[in-house]
């Protein structure tokens, strides 16, 4: 999809998509319907023929839109949970580092704080543009080197260190999941089916034979809802982009509650 779609406010984007859909519907009713009616000049009970066709078609197209909407929302929700999980692991690591002896404690906590600040201030704006950031990767690498260079002396330190390494491995895993979703989304072929399906839905509605004002009213209602459905899919398709997006709130909460007060 075009980048400007994600930069537009949600209300404007919804109005634009619904408005375009309604205008296309009305344009066809006014200017294209007369030519389509020539195809049915010898057809009796045109509305029944078109209505039965549209009903059958709408079942499959409605199922397609419904499944895509559910899939995009589920992906959005899963990614939101994944980010909360990532922030929770950061909090656990920060508490574990507090049990280390100096100077390793200060070095590890400082590196983790740098990672969180980089994620919030640098990586997230890049993610919102649809690009994969690299700043956080550098911070994770630096933290990994410090963590693996630490040599615990006592048994209690060894147990703590082993647990910390497992938590760090979990952090890497959920972070990779977050980065993998930056460039993800609905495949282009599926978008083609969605848009072509919308066009055929409008085309079939043009073929109805009814009074002009009634046709305009009913066609406008159908087209408006069709535009809203496509807007929902667009808004949730890329979880990091647009006004409806996953933000760094879990990281900000962890930083403010644990790290900001502990310089």
Secondary structure, DSSP 8 states (H G I E B T S, - for coil): --HHHHHS-HHHHHHHHHHHHHHHHHHIIIIIHHHHHGGGTT-SSHHHHHHHHHHHHHHHHHHHHHHHHHHHHHHHHHHHHHHHHHHHHHHHHHHHHTTS-TTHHHHHHHHHHHHHHHIIIIIHHHHTTT----HHHHHHHHHHHHHHH----SHHHHHHHHHHHHHHHHHHHHHHHHHHTTS--S-HHHHHHHHHHHHHHHHHHHT----HHHHHHHHHHHHHHHHHHHHHHHHHHSTTSSSS---SHHHHHHIIIIITT--
